[in-house]
Amino acid sequence: MLDTDDQALIAKGPLRAATEGWITRPRADPAAPVRLLCLPYAGGGASTFRDWPARLPGVEVLAVQPPGRESRRLEPPYRRIGPLTAALADAVEAELDKPFAIFGHSMGARVGFELARELRRRAAPAPAALFVSACKAPHLPRTPLPSLELLPEHLFVARLRTMEGTPPEILADPEVLALVLPGIRADFAAIDAYEYTDEPALACPIRAFGGTRDTEAREDELLGWQAHTTLSFGLQMLPGGHFVIATEHDEMTRRIAAELRALGVT
């Protein structure tokens, strides 16, 4: 069942709702042989990937900007992964005319996985690889926790501080916080409501990344991604916690570049 906000977005018309501002190019590179579609974590936006093109030669980085944050902060965010994925699939359709891979961190990994399955349902081209970071395999049961989305604001902000994914200066500024919290809460609502449905494994390689100190996506839970590909799988653990995408971004992008070369797409 769709929330009111999701219904309003769909009512705009699938093409219009899906193509307005979804894809940003930190540095356009039309000659690159492969594109990397990058999906941010809960509450994150396209700016997460602004430095990636310099670290990924021969790759055109396409950073996804979901509604409800950064340049789209005035748009209502999605509160369910299904409608979000369907709209995103509409948006990326024009970008599938050359080899592409998908990268997602945390919630972005779950969205990337569902996007790959949605593209398969549409008989669209498959990604050359799916890169997932800091996200347990989708079929694994979630640890029962109180809904983060429903926490009072002071407890919600305190939880965000412990996760270390939101800049402290944002959490300390009430005016800025008022702008970003609706999008973050909506993302956590989407995470809480996600229900895995069984489908055949993807016909693309999967490469997983994790932080050695991440308690939200442990090594054994990351290994579960192997069940979702009919091709090769690899797991690489990096020093750090849940936000290795920030603390180890140089090493992570270096390894992504190496994987793309090994797969023969750069």
C-alpha distance (Angstrom), angle and dihedral (degrees) to the residues before:
residue distance angle dihedral
M1 . . .
L2 3.82 . .
D3 3.79 123.8 .
T4 3.80 118.0 -124.9
D5 3.80 91.1 -101.9
D6 3.80 92.3 53.0
Q7 3.81 90.7 48.4
A8 3.80 90.3 52.0
L9 3.80 91.7 51.9
I10 3.78 93.0 49.3
A11 3.82 90.5 46.9
K12 3.82 88.8 63.6
G13 3.80 86.9 69.6
P14 3.81 124.5 -91.1
L15 3.80 97.1 -103.6
R16 3.80 97.0 45.9
A17 3.79 94.4 42.7
A18 3.77 92.3 47.9
T19 3.78 102.3 46.0
E20 3.79 104.8 43.9
G21 3.78 108.0 106.5
W22 3.81 99.7 -33.4
I23 3.80 97.8 127.2
T24 3.80 124.8 52.5
R25 3.78 127.0 179.8
P26 3.82 113.1 -148.3
R27 3.81 85.8 -166.1
A28 3.78 120.2 3.4
D29 3.80 113.7 -132.8
P30 3.81 109.2 171.7
A31 3.82 91.2 172.1
A32 3.81 93.1 59.6
P33 3.82 111.2 114.4
V34 3.81 93.8 -138.5
R35 3.78 139.0 31.6
L36 3.80 125.4 -143.8
L37 3.79 114.4 -151.7
C38 3.81 106.8 -153.3
L39 3.80 122.9 -158.6
P40 3.83 120.7 -165.1
Y41 3.78 129.8 -135.7
A42 3.82 123.9 -102.4
G43 3.78 108.6 -54.0
G44 3.80 92.0 6.8
G45 3.77 128.2 119.6
A46 3.76 143.7 -163.2
S47 3.81 92.6 -73.3
T48 3.82 87.7 74.1
F49 3.80 86.8 78.3
R50 3.82 101.5 39.0
D51 3.82 92.8 113.7
W52 3.80 97.1 42.6
P53 3.84 99.2 90.6
A54 3.81 91.2 64.5
R55 3.80 89.3 54.4
L56 3.81 97.2 44.7
P57 3.80 109.4 58.6
G58 3.78 114.0 -165.9
V59 3.81 91.8 19.6
E60 3.80 125.7 103.8
V61 3.79 107.2 -145.2
L62 3.80 115.4 -143.7
A63 3.80 108.5 -168.2
V64 3.79 116.0 -159.0
Q65 3.80 116.8 -132.7
P66 3.82 108.1 -163.1
P67 3.80 119.7 -159.3
G68 3.79 116.8 -90.3
R69 3.80 100.6 43.5
E70 3.79 142.7 74.4
S71 3.82 110.8 -21.8
R72 3.83 89.5 5.0
R73 3.79 97.7 43.3
L74 3.82 93.1 122.3
E75 3.80 92.4 57.9
P76 3.81 118.6 89.9
P77 3.80 110.9 -102.5
Y78 3.78 124.4 -128.9
R79 3.79 116.4 -104.5
R80 3.81 97.3 -165.4
I81 3.79 129.3 55.8
G82 3.82 94.1 -140.4
P83 3.83 97.7 63.0
L84 3.81 90.3 38.2
T85 3.79 91.0 54.6
A86 3.80 93.4 46.4
A87 3.82 92.0 52.3
L88 3.79 91.3 45.8
A89 3.81 91.1 51.1
D90 3.81 88.6 55.8
A91 3.81 89.8 49.9
V92 3.80 96.9 50.7
E93 3.80 95.9 45.0
A94 3.81 92.0 96.7
E95 3.83 91.2 50.9
L96 3.81 96.4 59.4
D97 3.80 96.9 83.7
K98 3.81 91.7 101.6
P99 3.83 134.6 31.7
F100 3.80 113.2 -64.3
A101 3.76 139.6 178.1
I102 3.80 131.1 -157.7
F103 3.81 126.9 -132.0
G104 3.78 124.9 -175.0
H105 3.79 133.7 171.4
S106 3.82 121.2 -149.2
M107 3.83 105.8 -42.8
G108 3.81 87.0 10.0
A109 3.80 89.3 61.9
R110 3.80 90.9 55.7
V111 3.81 90.7 47.9
G112 3.82 90.4 47.3
F113 3.80 90.9 51.9
E114 3.80 92.3 49.8
L115 3.81 90.3 45.0
A116 3.81 90.4 55.8
R117 3.81 89.5 51.2
E118 3.82 92.2 46.4
L119 3.81 91.0 51.5
R120 3.80 89.0 51.5
R121 3.81 90.7 52.7
R122 3.81 87.8 54.0
A123 3.82 91.9 49.2
A124 3.81 87.8 -119.3
P125 3.82 122.7 149.8
A126 3.80 114.8 -72.5
P127 3.80 121.9 -123.5
A128 3.78 117.7 -99.7
A129 3.80 86.6 -130.6
L130 3.78 141.5 -6.4
F131 3.80 115.3 -137.7
V132 3.81 114.9 -163.9
S133 3.79 124.2 -174.4
A134 3.82 132.4 -169.5
C135 3.79 94.5 -10.9
K136 3.79 127.3 115.3
A137 3.79 117.1 -128.3
P138 3.82 109.7 -76.2
H139 3.79 96.6 -122.5
L140 3.80 93.7 57.4
P141 3.81 116.5 100.5
R142 3.77 116.1 -104.9
T143 3.77 119.2 -116.3
P144 3.82 104.9 -105.1
L145 3.80 106.4 -110.8
P146 3.80 134.4 155.6
S147 3.79 110.6 -87.2
L148 3.80 108.2 -91.2
E149 3.78 90.1 -155.1
L150 3.81 91.8 63.3
L151 3.80 97.6 48.7
P152 3.81 117.8 116.6
E153 3.79 110.8 -99.7
H154 3.81 97.3 -103.4
L155 3.82 91.7 51.5
F156 3.79 91.8 43.1
V157 3.80 91.5 52.8
A158 3.81 90.6 46.2
R159 3.81 89.2 53.6
L160 3.80 91.0 49.8
R161 3.81 89.1 53.7
T162 3.80 91.6 55.1
M163 3.81 90.9 50.1
E164 3.83 90.3 55.6
G165 3.80 93.9 -150.0
T166 3.81 98.7 110.7
P167 3.83 116.9 69.2
P168 3.84 110.6 -108.0
E169 3.80 91.3 -129.2
I170 3.81 89.7 61.6
L171 3.79 92.8 49.1
A172 3.82 89.6 49.8
D173 3.83 95.2 51.6
P174 3.84 112.1 77.6
E175 3.82 94.0 -163.6
V176 3.79 94.6 50.7
L177 3.79 90.9 41.4
A178 3.80 90.4 55.8
L179 3.80 88.8 56.6
V180 3.80 97.6 49.1
L181 3.80 103.5 35.3
P182 3.84 97.2 76.6
G183 3.80 91.0 57.7
I184 3.79 92.9 46.1
R185 3.80 92.4 48.1
A186 3.80 90.8 48.9
D187 3.80 90.4 52.7
F188 3.79 91.5 51.9
A189 3.81 89.1 48.8
A190 3.81 87.8 54.7
I191 3.80 91.2 49.1
D192 3.80 92.3 48.6
A193 3.81 92.3 49.0
Y194 3.81 96.7 46.2
E195 3.79 114.5 121.2
Y196 3.78 120.1 -174.8
T197 3.79 116.8 -132.4
D198 3.78 120.6 -161.9
E199 3.81 117.1 -111.9
P200 3.81 133.4 154.1
A201 3.79 115.4 -72.9
L202 3.80 117.8 -91.6
A203 3.80 119.9 -96.0
C204 3.78 93.2 -132.7
P205 3.80 133.1 84.5
I206 3.80 116.2 -96.6
R207 3.79 123.0 -149.0
A208 3.79 118.4 -171.7
F209 3.80 130.0 -161.8
G210 3.77 128.0 -165.3
G211 3.78 142.8 172.4
T212 3.79 117.7 -114.8
R213 3.83 90.2 -135.4
D214 3.80 97.4 40.5
T215 3.80 110.4 123.8
E216 3.83 93.2 -177.3
A217 3.81 95.7 60.8
R218 3.79 111.5 23.1
E219 3.80 124.4 -169.0
D220 3.80 93.8 -102.4
E221 3.82 90.4 50.6
L222 3.80 91.5 50.0
L223 3.80 90.6 51.4
G224 3.80 87.3 63.0
W225 3.82 89.1 75.5
Q226 3.81 87.7 77.4
A227 3.81 88.4 78.1
H228 3.80 90.4 64.2
T229 3.80 100.1 62.8
T230 3.78 132.9 65.0
L231 3.81 88.9 -160.4
S232 3.78 133.0 51.1
F233 3.80 126.7 -33.5
G234 3.78 132.3 -163.7
L235 3.80 135.9 179.0
Q236 3.77 125.2 -159.2
M237 3.80 122.0 -174.3
L238 3.79 119.5 -153.9
P239 3.80 128.7 -166.7
G240 3.78 110.9 -95.3
G241 3.77 145.7 52.5
H242 3.78 134.1 -77.9
F243 3.79 94.8 -49.0
V244 3.79 99.7 56.7
I245 3.80 84.8 137.1
A246 3.81 85.9 75.4
T247 3.79 103.3 31.5
E248 3.82 96.3 41.8
H249 3.80 102.2 26.1
D250 3.82 93.5 129.3
E251 3.79 92.5 54.6
M252 3.79 93.6 40.0
T253 3.80 94.1 52.7
R254 3.81 90.3 44.6
R255 3.79 89.9 55.9
I256 3.81 93.1 45.0
A257 3.81 89.3 52.7
A258 3.81 90.1 49.7
E259 3.81 91.9 49.1
L260 3.81 92.1 50.5
R261 3.80 90.2 50.6
A262 3.80 91.0 48.6
L263 3.80 90.2 51.0
G264 3.80 89.2 53.1
V265 3.80 98.9 -120.0
T266 3.83 98.7 114.5
